[in-house]
Amino acid sequence: MTVYPNVTKPCGRHVPNANSINLKSARVTDPKPILCASPRKKLPKIESVKDGSPLVREARESTSLDSMRASSPARVRPAIAATRAASLVDEQNSWIRRHPSALSMFEQIAQASLGKKIVMFLDYDGTLSPIVEDPDQAFMSTEMREAVKDTARLFPTAIVSGRCRDKVYSFVDLKELYYAGSHGMDIKGPHPSSCSNGNKNGESVLCQPASEFLPMIDQVYKTLVEKTKSIPGAKVETNKFCLSVHYRCVDEKSWVDLAEQVKLVLSCYPKLKLTYGRKVLEIRPTIEWDKGKALEFLLEALGFANSDDHVLPIYIGDDRTDEDAFKVLRERGQGFGILVSKDPKETSASYSLQEPSEVMSFLRRLVEWQRLSRRASL
Ligand SMILES: O=P(O)(O)OC[C@H]1O[C@H](O[C@H]2O[C@H](CO)[C@@H](O)[C@H](O)[C@H]2O)[C@H](O)[C@@H](O)[C@@H]1O
């Protein structure tokens, strides 16, 4: 019985058993869309949707808009700006007390890692690279690459991204890392010969729990490109096992129309779901797999299956999709989640960093601290 496609032995350790990490729900038997409407047929205009009465449409629009706006701070009108400013400062202070800066708490984090193996998980966009208008131009700096490279020399390090694995690899360009693309649905380890942190003798890791969705994702990609081409600024990006529909460059007046087009296409694919990221609508298979599951898979692949193992996972990310990983760390009572954000946000992370430049400072400090403590113990 094939339970789990493409899982091979992990680097230097035991084989992670797909069943033991609850992959049963990741099995998909029917990758085809159900026949509610042929995705190739011309879809009805939004006005002709069955429940398109003004009230229903208004409720639907506000839901889409609220979710779409939630990825950017709301505008404040001048008349209420002063009162709002005061309460925003209060809110900010109270949030930072609950999620202190990982830089100001560095000593505590370093102390907690004593006698443990740090495993580093890094999101890409908004964490290692600044958010920019064109997703194809989201490059990380040479200094950041150096900081990540130094980190990976000392600790097993994984990039966990919503992007296609090949794409994020082309941006990061470090062969010694683990890469989990498509929100963790496409995991590959470094070739054993390039592991500089103790994983030299095994085989490489590979995990693709959504491979049966590929034909469906491809079909939906083509349909969405067609359906959104009349909305200026909209951009559909394929991330192999999932899709992104970007609206960062779309006039706000057209956001609802764009969301409706996407939802209409998805109504024919109940095995796909829609989630919201930073000015992006994300389309993903409904399997129970996310960045949190990817983190658990990688910990197991590295030989740290149990929460009482001597491991300290640190996960740094800026997006809602990173919350799944923060939650896993909280539930395991292990390691720390660090949210990259300037604004207070609902989060399961323990600490915060304001922006990618602070992520770089944190990584550098960790590397420096580890080198000093290794030298001191010689
Ligand atoms: O998990 P991540 O590595 O954070 O990837 C999430 C999405 O990141 C990219 O989009 C985001 O960054 C773009 C470039 O800065 C920006 O233009 C866009 O508005 C952001 O949502 C990527 O393009 C998406 O495919 C990823 O899903």
Ligand as a Chemical Component Dictionary entry (heavy atoms), coordinates in Angstrom:
data_LIG
# 
_chem_comp.id                   LIG 
_chem_comp.type                 NON-POLYMER 
_chem_comp.pdbx_formal_charge   0 
_chem_comp.three_letter_code    LIG 
# 
loop_
_chem_comp_atom.comp_id 
_chem_comp_atom.atom_id 
_chem_comp_atom.alt_atom_id 
_chem_comp_atom.type_symbol 
_chem_comp_atom.charge 
_chem_comp_atom.model_Cartn_x 
_chem_comp_atom.model_Cartn_y 
_chem_comp_atom.model_Cartn_z 
_chem_comp_atom.pdbx_ordinal 
LIG O1  O1  O 0 5.781 31.683 2.987  1  
LIG P1  P1  P 0 6.458 32.843 2.339  2  
LIG O2  O2  O 0 7.882 32.568 1.953  3  
LIG O3  O3  O 0 6.339 34.096 3.173  4  
LIG O4  O4  O 0 5.665 33.074 0.986  5  
LIG C1  C1  C 0 4.344 33.628 1.007  6  
LIG C2  C2  C 0 4.051 34.290 -0.325 7  
LIG O5  O5  O 0 5.176 35.141 -0.568 8  
LIG C3  C3  C 0 5.207 35.836 -1.824 9  
LIG O6  O6  O 0 4.242 36.874 -1.797 10 
LIG C4  C4  C 0 4.518 37.875 -0.826 11 
LIG O7  O7  O 0 5.762 38.530 -1.154 12 
LIG C5  C5  C 0 5.748 39.244 -2.424 13 
LIG C6  C6  C 0 7.138 39.780 -2.678 14 
LIG O8  O8  O 0 7.574 40.589 -1.629 15 
LIG C7  C7  C 0 4.670 40.339 -2.375 16 
LIG O9  O9  O 0 4.619 41.031 -3.620 17 
LIG C8  C8  C 0 3.308 39.703 -2.067 18 
LIG O10 O10 O 0 2.328 40.709 -1.913 19 
LIG C9  C9  C 0 3.380 38.874 -0.773 20 
LIG O11 O11 O 0 2.160 38.183 -0.540 21 
LIG C10 C10 C 0 4.998 34.878 -2.969 22 
LIG O12 O12 O 0 4.944 35.608 -4.175 23 
LIG C11 C11 C 0 3.781 34.019 -2.762 24 
LIG O13 O13 O 0 3.684 33.078 -3.812 25 
LIG C12 C12 C 0 3.942 33.270 -1.448 26 
LIG O14 O14 O 0 2.838 32.428 -1.220 27 
# 
loop_
_chem_comp_bond.comp_id 
_chem_comp_bond.atom_id_1 
_chem_comp_bond.atom_id_2 
_chem_comp_bond.value_order 
_chem_comp_bond.pdbx_ordinal 
LIG O1  P1  DOUB 1  
LIG P1  O2  SING 2  
LIG P1  O3  SING 3  
LIG P1  O4  SING 4  
LIG O4  C1  SING 5  
LIG C1  C2  SING 6  
LIG C2  O5  SING 7  
LIG C2  C12 SING 8  
LIG O5  C3  SING 9  
LIG C3  O6  SING 10 
LIG C3  C10 SING 11 
LIG O6  C4  SING 12 
LIG C4  O7  SING 13 
LIG C4  C9  SING 14 
LIG O7  C5  SING 15 
LIG C5  C6  SING 16 
LIG C5  C7  SING 17 
LIG C6  O8  SING 18 
LIG C7  O9  SING 19 
LIG C7  C8  SING 20 
LIG C8  O10 SING 21 
LIG C8  C9  SING 22 
LIG C9  O11 SING 23 
LIG C10 O12 SING 24 
LIG C10 C11 SING 25 
LIG C11 O13 SING 26 
LIG C11 C12 SING 27 
LIG C12 O14 SING 28 
# 
